[in-house]
């Protein structure tokens, strides 16, 4: 009979694993947040360009990171079984797939101006955005490799190093941004291009830091010894698990990207306000994302132990923590909407009041989807931990694109609610996803695991 882990033990394990991951995600997010704040103080046009460019980069990054996320449950399961060879095999092939993805994506960065113009964006903004994306596109390769190695380390319980490497990267980004955007300390004033150079530098520094740690602290895994040698079995395993994860994440990210595109149709001020509000809600989402990653690792360990009841107890704790984080976020958003928005704008910006007015209305809508946004990413993390990725991919496509995007368009343009209507589409899409994904985990998935491991 398997030993029963108490809810208190699950809570302690989730926090020990999840808090450094939350901190790492917040530090990673701080890189984009710094760009948004500093460029918001530089000019509204620069802010709109980086909102558009940042969304574009993130869509491609999140698609490619499906392979890195796939490494997490595979390494967690292998670690629970004591199989160090499998740990090395899947991590290496995750890196291989990341390299292939980055090379394939680069033309999309190089010709991004034409793509964005085709999507109906302001040509003056897209010209600036293309210059930004041609530089940050070079950073996709190190960014994806870092993501794979962070997943590998997190699955082994080494989340503190993930946190500190990311904090270092965020500090480098802040210093480089301050110098290159505004031309301080003798550096040239480069505006948006300065932010792009800083982002590229950060990705390189992050990769060097995490590779050095793996080489020094985990030499037994021989992670980079003959790393050029293919392992087609592990390659196929990571590929089959990672593609649905990437497409699911793309569908979710695409929901927010589509909202950015539609806000761009409304105008530069609406896009700028949307970008600020999205940064604030995304910052809150980092707590859910870190907990979701921890849930994936814990679920993978439970599968390695062949213990569905351990999985169910841990899942309840993970969802409870997500609900608590959502409650804190809702209180903060409703209590301090204007002061939070003001952090991103120059006091002398002539359109300041108009942007703040739009932003406050969006923040109130954002409070509506905090609970369902946390619930859907937590359910995704649990399902990934048990290697169930195809059904969530279909649920995501239907919820985010079949329901969320059309609803946002109808409310925003047909009904005439503008930005608020577009954001209500986010609420509807995320709500449907949360309901279906939670049903998938607690219903068919958990039932099938109980049958499988009781036999």
C-alpha positions in Angstrom: 0.0 0.0 0.0 1.4 3.4 -1.0 2.0 6.0 1.8 -0.6 8.7 1.9 0.7 12.3 1.6 -1.3 14.7 3.7 -2.8 18.0 2.4 -0.3 19.9 4.6 2.6 18.0 3.0 1.2 18.7 -0.5 0.8 22.4 0.4 4.4 22.5 1.6 5.7 20.7 -1.5 3.8 23.0 -3.8 5.0 26.1 -2.2 8.6 24.9 -2.0 8.5 24.1 -5.7 6.1 26.8 -6.8 7.3 30.0 -5.1 10.7 30.1 -6.8 9.0 29.3 -10.1 6.6 32.2 -9.5 9.6 34.4 -8.7 11.3 33.2 -11.9 8.3 33.9 -14.0 7.9 37.4 -12.4 11.5 38.1 -13.1 11.1 36.9 -16.7 8.0 39.0 -17.0 9.9 42.0 -15.6 12.0 42.1 -18.7 8.9 42.9 -20.9 7.4 45.0 -18.1 10.6 47.1 -18.1 10.4 47.6 -21.8 6.8 48.7 -21.5 7.4 51.2 -18.7 10.5 52.8 -20.2 9.1 53.0 -23.7 5.9 54.4 -22.2 7.9 57.2 -20.8 9.8 57.6 -24.0 6.7 58.0 -26.3 3.2 56.6 -26.9 4.2 55.6 -30.4 7.2 53.6 -29.0 4.9 52.0 -26.5 2.4 51.0 -29.1 5.2 49.5 -31.3 6.6 47.4 -28.4 3.2 46.2 -27.4 2.7 45.0 -31.0 6.2 43.6 -31.3 6.2 42.0 -27.9 2.9 40.2 -28.6 4.3 39.0 -32.0 7.4 37.7 -30.4 5.6 36.0 -27.5 3.2 34.2 -29.9 6.2 32.5 -31.6 8.0 32.0 -28.4 5.0 30.3 -26.7 4.5 28.0 -29.8 8.2 26.9 -29.7 8.2 26.5 -25.9 5.8 23.6 -26.2 8.8 21.3 -26.5 10.3 22.8 -23.3 7.1 22.3 -21.4 7.0 18.7 -22.7 10.4 18.1 -21.1 9.0 19.0 -17.6 6.6 16.0 -17.1 8.9 13.6 -18.9 11.9 14.5 -16.7 9.7 14.5 -13.5 8.5 11.0 -14.3 11.9 9.7 -15.2 13.4 11.3 -12.0 10.7 9.6 -9.9 11.7 6.3 -11.5 15.4 7.0 -10.9 16.2 6.9 -14.7 19.0 9.4 -15.2 19.5 8.3 -18.8 15.9 9.2 -19.7 16.4 12.6 -18.0 19.3 13.4 -20.3 17.7 11.9 -23.5 14.5 13.9 -23.4 16.2 17.2 -22.3 18.7 17.0 -25.2 16.0 16.3 -27.7 14.0 19.2 -26.3 17.0 21.4 -27.1 17.2 20.0 -30.6 13.6 20.7 -31.3 14.0 24.3 -29.9 16.9 24.9 -32.3 14.8 23.7 -35.3 11.9 25.9 -34.2 14.0 29.1 -33.8 15.5 28.6 -37.3 12.1 28.0 -38.9 10.6 31.1 -37.2 13.2 33.6 -38.1 11.7 34.6 -41.6 8.5 35.5 -39.7 10.5 38.1 -37.7 12.4 39.4 -40.8 9.2 40.0 -42.8 7.1 41.0 -39.8 6.3 44.5 -41.2 4.5 43.0 -44.2 2.6 40.5 -42.0 1.5 43.2 -39.6 0.5 45.6 -42.4 -1.6 42.7 -43.8 -3.3 42.5 -40.4 -4.5 46.1 -40.8 -2.0 47.8 -38.4 -0.8 51.4 -38.6 2.1 51.4 -41.2 4.0 54.0 -39.1 3.9 51.8 -36.1 4.7 48.6 -38.0 7.8 50.1 -39.5 9.2 50.7 -36.0 7.9 47.3 -34.9 9.7 45.4 -37.7 13.1 46.9 -36.8 12.4 45.8 -33.2 11.4 42.3 -34.2 14.4 41.7 -36.6 16.7 42.1 -33.6 14.6 40.3 -30.9 14.0 37.4 -33.3 17.7 36.5 -33.0 17.0 36.0 -29.3 14.4 33.3 -29.9 17.0 30.6 -30.1 18.7 31.3 -26.7 15.3 32.0 -25.2 13.9 28.6 -26.1 17.1 26.8 -25.0 16.9 28.5 -21.7 13.3 27.4 -21.4 14.2 23.8 -22.0 17.0 23.8 -19.4 14.8 25.6 -16.9 12.1 22.9 -17.3 14.8 20.3 -16.8 16.0 21.9 -13.6 12.5 22.6 -12.2 11.6 19.0 -12.7 14.5 18.0 -10.6 13.3 20.4 -7.8 16.1 22.9 -8.5 13.8 25.9 -8.8 16.0 28.4 -6.9 18.6 28.5 -9.6 15.9 29.1 -12.2 14.8 32.1 -10.1 18.3 33.6 -9.6 19.3 33.2 -13.3 16.1 35.0 -14.3 16.6 37.8 -11.7 20.1 38.4 -13.1 18.7 38.6 -16.6 16.0 41.1 -15.5 18.6 43.3 -13.9 20.8 43.2 -17.0 17.8 44.2 -19.1 16.8 47.1 -16.8 20.3 48.6 -16.9 20.7 48.0 -20.7 17.3 49.5 -21.4 18.0 52.6 -19.4 21.2 53.2 -21.2 20.1 52.3 -24.8 16.5 53.6 -24.9 17.3 57.1 -23.4 21.0 57.4 -24.3 22.3 57.5 -20.7 25.9 56.9 -19.6 27.4 57.8 -23.0 25.3 55.3 -24.9 23.4 56.3 -28.0 19.7 57.1 -27.7 18.1 54.3 -29.7 14.5 54.1 -28.4 12.7 51.0 -29.5 15.9 49.6 -31.1 17.7 50.0 -27.8 15.1 47.9 -26.1 15.5 45.2 -28.7 19.3 45.1 -28.2 18.8 44.9 -24.5 16.4 42.0 -24.9 18.8 40.1 -27.1 21.6 40.6 -24.6 19.5 39.3 -21.8 18.7 36.1 -23.6 22.4 35.4 -24.2 23.3 36.1 -20.6 20.5 33.8 -19.4 21.7 31.0 -21.6 25.3 31.3 -20.4 24.2 31.3 -16.8 22.0 28.2 -16.9 24.4 26.2 -19.1 27.2 27.0 -16.6 25.1 25.8 -13.7 24.2 22.5 -15.4 27.9 21.9 -16.3 29.1 22.6 -12.7 26.4 21.2 -10.5 25.0 18.3 -12.5 28.0 16.8 -14.3 26.6 13.3 -13.8 23.9 13.9 -16.4 26.6 14.7 -19.1 24.0 17.0 -20.7 26.3 18.5 -23.4 28.5 15.5 -24.1 28.1 14.6 -27.7 24.9 16.8 -27.7 25.0 16.7 -31.6 24.2 13.0 -31.7 20.5 12.3 -32.5 18.2 10.2 -30.3 15.2 9.7 -32.6 13.1 7.7 -30.1 13.4 10.5 -27.5 13.0 13.1 -30.3 9.7 11.6 -31.3 8.5 11.3 -27.8 9.2 15.0 -27.0 7.8 16.0 -30.4 4.5 14.1 -30.0 4.0 15.6 -26.5 5.3 19.1 -27.3 3.3 19.9 -30.5 -0.1 19.7 -28.8 1.2 21.7 -25.9 2.7 24.4 -28.2 -0.6 24.6 -30.2 -2.7 24.8 -27.0 -0.4 27.6 -25.7 -0.6 29.3 -29.1 -4.4 29.2 -29.0 -4.4 30.8 -25.6 -1.8 33.4 -26.4 -3.4 33.9 -29.8 -6.6 35.0 -28.0 -4.7 37.8 -26.4 -2.7 38.5 -29.6 -6.0 38.8 -31.5 -7.2 41.3 -28.9 -4.0 43.4 -29.5 -4.7 43.3 -33.2 -8.3 44.4 -32.8 -7.3 47.1 -30.3 -4.8 48.3 -33.0 -7.8 48.8 -35.3 -9.4 51.1 -32.8 -6.3 53.4 -32.6 -2.9 54.0 -31.1 -4.2 55.3 -27.8 -6.5 52.2 -27.4 -3.5 49.9 -28.2 -1.3 51.7 -25.7 -3.9 51.4 -22.9 -4.5 47.8 -23.8 -0.8 47.1 -23.6 -0.5 48.6 -20.1 -3.6 46.8 -18.8 -2.3 43.6 -20.3 1.0 44.0 -18.6 -0.7 44.3 -15.2 -2.9 41.3 -15.7 -0.1 39.3 -17.1 2.0 40.1 -14.0 -0.8 38.6 -11.9 -0.9 35.6 -14.2 2.7 34.8 -13.3 1.6 33.4 -10.0 -0.8 31.0 -11.7 1.8 30.0 -14.2 4.4 29.2 -11.6 1.8 27.1 -9.6 0.8 25.4 -12.9 4.4 24.4 -13.6 4.7 23.1 -10.0 1.5 21.1 -10.6 2.9 19.6 -13.8 6.0 18.4 -11.9 4.0 17.1 -9.0 1.6 15.3 -11.4 4.5 13.8 -13.3 6.0 12.5 -10.1 2.6 11.0 -9.1 2.5 9.2 -12.4 6.1 7.9 -11.8 4.8 6.6 -8.5 1.7 5.1 -10.2 -0.4 6.8 -7.5 -3.6 8.6 -8.7 -4.8 9.4 -5.2 -1.6 11.3 -4.6 -2.3 13.1 -7.8 -5.8 14.0 -6.8 -4.8 15.4 -3.4 -2.0 17.5 -5.0 -4.4 18.8 -7.6 -6.9 20.0 -5.0 -4.1 21.9 -3.2 -2.9 23.4 -6.5 -6.4 24.7 -7.3 -6.8 26.1 -3.8 -3.6 28.1 -4.1 -4.7 29.4 -7.5 -8.0 30.6 -6.2 -6.2 32.4 -3.3 -3.9 34.1 -5.8 -6.9 35.2 -7.9 -8.6 36.7 -4.9 -5.6 38.8 -4.0 -5.3 40.0 -7.6 -8.9 41.0 -7.9 -8.7 43.1 -4.7 -5.6 44.9 -6.0 -7.0 45.6 -9.5 -10.3 46.9 -8.2 -8.7 49.0 -5.4 -5.9 50.7 -7.3 -6.6 50.7 -11.0 -5.5 54.2 -11.8 -2.3 54.3 -9.7 -1.2 51.0 -11.3 -1.8 52.4 -14.8 0.0 55.7 -14.0 3.3 53.8 -13.5 3.5 53.3 -17.2 3.0 56.9 -18.4 5.0 60.1 -18.5 3.2 62.8 -16.4 3.8 65.2 -19.4 2.2 62.8 -22.0 -0.5 64.9 -23.7 -2.8 61.9 -24.1 -2.3 60.7 -20.6 -5.9 61.2 -19.4 -7.4 59.6 -22.5 -5.2 56.5 -22.1 -5.9 56.3 -18.3 -9.6 56.4 -19.0 -9.5 53.6 -21.4 -7.1 51.6 -19.2 -9.3 51.8 -16.1 -12.3 50.4 -17.9 -10.1 47.5 -19.2 -8.8 46.8 -15.7 -12.3 46.4 -14.3 -13.0 43.8 -17.1 -9.7 42.1 -16.3 -10.9 41.5 -12.7 -13.7 39.5 -14.1 -11.5 36.8 -15.6 -8.9 36.3 -12.9 -10.5 33.2 -11.3 -11.2 31.5 -14.6 -7.8 32.4 -16.1 -6.1 30.8 -13.1 -8.3 27.8 -13.2 -7.7 27.1 -16.9 -3.9 27.3 -16.7 -3.9 25.1 -13.5 -6.0 22.5 -15.3 -3.6 22.6 -18.2 -0.6 22.1 -15.9 -2.2 19.0 -14.3 -3.2 17.5 -17.6 0.3 18.1 -19.0 1.7 16.3 -15.9 -0.2 13.2 -16.8 0.8 13.6 -20.5 -2.8 14.4 -21.7 -2.2 17.0 -24.4 -4.4 16.3 -27.4 -7.8 16.8 -25.8 -6.7 20.1 -24.2 -5.4 21.3 -27.6 -8.9 20.8 -29.0 -10.6 22.4 -26.0 -8.2 25.4 -26.3 -8.9 25.9 -30.0 -12.7 25.8 -29.5 -12.7 28.0 -26.4 -10.1 30.6 -27.3 -10.6 30.9 -31.1 -14.1 29.3 -31.7 -15.7 31.3 -28.9 -13.4 34.0 -27.4 -12.1 35.8 -30.5 -15.5 36.0 -32.3 -17.2 37.1 -29.1 -14.6 39.9 -28.6 -15.1 41.0 -32.2 -18.9 41.0 -32.0 -18.9 42.9 -28.6 -16.2 45.3 -29.7 -17.3 46.2 -33.2 -20.9 45.1 -33.9 -22.3 46.0 -30.5 -20.0 49.0 -30.3 -18.4 48.5 -26.9 -14.9 49.0 -28.3 -12.0 47.9 -26.1 -14.3 46.8 -23.3 -16.2 44.5 -25.7 -12.9 43.0 -27.0 -11.9 42.2 -23.4 -15.3 40.7 -22.6 -14.4 38.2 -25.4 -11.4 37.2 -23.3 -13.6 36.6 -20.3 -16.0 34.4 -22.3 -13.2 32.4 -23.9 -11.3 31.8 -20.7 -14.4 30.8 -18.8 -15.4 28.1 -21.3 -11.8 26.8 -21.3 -11.7 26.6 -17.5 -14.9 24.7 -17.3 -14.0 22.1 -20.0 -10.4 21.6 -18.9 -11.3 21.1 -15.2 -14.0 18.6 -16.3 -11.4 16.8 -18.4 -9.0 16.4 -15.5 -11.5 15.5 -12.7 -13.7 13.4 -15.0 -12.4 11.1 -17.7 -8.6 11.6 -17.0 -8.5 10.9 -13.3 -11.0 8.0 -13.7 -8.9 6.3 -16.4 -5.8 6.6 -14.2 -7.5 5.1 -11.2 -8.6 2.1 -13.4 -5.1 1.8 -14.9 -3.1 1.8 -11.6 -5.6 -0.3 -9.6 -5.3 -3.2 -12.1 
